[in-house]
Amino acid sequence: MTTDLTAFAREIFDAQPFSRLLGAELTAVGPGSAEIRVRNRPELRQQHGFVHGGVLSYLADNALTFAGGLALGGDALTAEYKINYVRPAVGETIVARAEAVVTTRRQAVCRCSVLALRDGAERLVAVAQGTIVAAGARQPDLPPTPTGQE
């Protein structure tokens, strides 16, 4: 099962052009968990030299969605998430570790820790929580879209 799960997750991850652009790696998966890493390099930093909040947000969002999707047993999308930045991200590598906390038939509520690895030590830099839905799950009824707009 783990091999199938890993192969499934890797196939989805490898199909993400943005993940390739950032140089991100899917380093661990389980039934309801995921870990994604990115090496810190100059083009991922903001003007103060810290890893940009957008990179931390990407890591949290993607790890949450993988954890939730694996808990739900298939491809998934983020319905919503929130992130709290707790300290500047400095270090050689940034890691997002997410796990499903509660899973129903249609959604998984997940949490994620984003850590900076520096000199062998992990330091928490952000915390996120999100709701993940199966990609084929029925979405809440929305008002009709005006003609010609999507």
C-alpha positions in Angstrom: 0.0 0.0 0.0 2.8 2.5 0.9 4.5 1.9 -2.5 1.2 2.6 -4.3 0.5 5.6 -2.1 4.0 7.0 -2.7 3.8 6.4 -6.5 0.3 8.1 -6.6 1.6 11.1 -4.6 4.8 11.3 -6.7 2.8 11.3 -10.0 0.7 14.2 -8.8 3.6 16.1 -7.4 5.7 15.7 -10.5 2.8 17.1 -12.6 3.0 20.5 -10.8 5.1 22.9 -12.8 5.2 25.4 -9.9 6.7 22.9 -7.6 9.5 22.2 -10.2 10.1 25.9 -10.6 10.7 26.3 -6.8 12.8 23.1 -6.7 10.5 21.6 -4.1 10.7 17.9 -3.2 8.0 15.6 -1.9 10.2 13.8 0.7 7.6 11.7 2.6 4.0 10.6 2.4 1.7 8.4 4.5 -2.0 7.8 4.7 -2.9 11.3 5.8 0.5 12.9 6.0 3.1 14.6 3.7 6.4 16.3 3.9 7.7 18.8 1.3 11.1 20.5 1.3 12.8 23.3 -0.6 16.4 24.3 -0.4 16.9 27.9 0.5 18.5 29.9 -2.2 18.8 33.7 -3.0 15.9 33.9 -5.5 13.5 32.6 -2.8 14.3 35.4 -0.3 12.8 38.7 0.3 14.6 42.0 0.8 15.7 41.2 4.4 17.2 37.9 3.5 14.5 35.7 4.9 12.7 33.0 2.8 9.7 34.8 1.3 6.4 34.3 3.0 4.9 33.2 -0.4 7.3 30.3 -0.5 6.3 29.3 3.1 2.7 29.6 2.1 3.2 27.4 -1.0 4.9 24.8 1.2 2.1 24.8 3.8 -0.7 24.8 1.2 0.8 21.9 -0.9 1.7 19.8 2.2 -1.8 20.3 3.6 -3.4 19.3 0.3 -1.3 16.2 0.0 -2.0 15.1 3.5 -5.7 15.7 3.1 -5.8 14.1 -0.3 -4.0 11.0 0.9 -6.4 10.8 3.9 -9.4 11.1 1.5 -7.9 8.4 -0.8 -7.5 10.5 -4.0 -6.8 13.7 -5.7 -7.8 16.8 -3.7 -8.0 20.6 -3.6 -7.6 23.2 -0.9 -11.0 24.6 0.1 -9.4 27.1 2.6 -6.4 27.5 4.7 -4.8 29.9 7.2 -1.1 30.5 8.0 0.6 32.2 10.9 4.2 33.2 10.4 5.9 32.9 13.8 9.5 33.9 13.0 11.7 34.7 10.0 12.7 31.7 7.9 16.5 31.3 7.7 18.4 28.1 7.2 19.6 25.7 4.6 16.2 24.0 3.9 12.6 24.8 4.6 10.3 21.8 5.4 6.5 21.6 5.6 5.1 18.6 7.5 1.3 18.2 7.4 -1.1 15.7 8.8 -4.9 15.1 8.6 -6.5 15.7 11.9 -10.1 14.9 11.1 -11.4 13.2 8.0 -14.9 12.8 6.8 -16.3 11.3 3.5 -15.9 14.7 1.8 -13.2 16.7 3.5 -10.1 16.5 5.7 -9.1 19.2 8.2 -5.3 19.2 8.3 -2.5 21.0 10.2 1.0 21.8 9.1 4.3 22.9 10.7 6.8 24.8 8.5 10.3 24.5 9.8 13.7 26.0 8.9 16.6 23.6 9.1 19.8 25.3 10.2 23.0 23.7 11.3 21.1 20.4 11.9 18.4 22.1 14.1 14.7 22.5 13.3 13.1 25.8 14.1 9.3 26.4 13.7 8.7 29.4 11.3 5.0 29.0 10.4 1.9 27.1 11.4 -1.0 26.4 9.1 -4.4 24.7 9.1 -6.7 24.0 6.2 -9.7 22.2 4.9 -9.1 19.9 2.0 -11.8 18.4 -0.3 -11.7 15.5 -2.7 -11.2 16.9 -6.3 -14.4 15.1 -7.4 -16.4 16.1 -4.3 -19.6 17.9 -4.7 -19.1 21.6 -3.8 -21.7 23.7 -2.0 -24.3 25.2 -4.3 -23.1 28.5 -5.7 -25.2 31.2 -7.3 -25.4 30.9 -11.1 -22.6 32.4 -13.0 -23.6 35.3 -15.2 -23.6 34.3 -18.9 -20.2 34.6 -20.5 -18.3 34.6 -17.2 -16.7 31.7 -15.4 
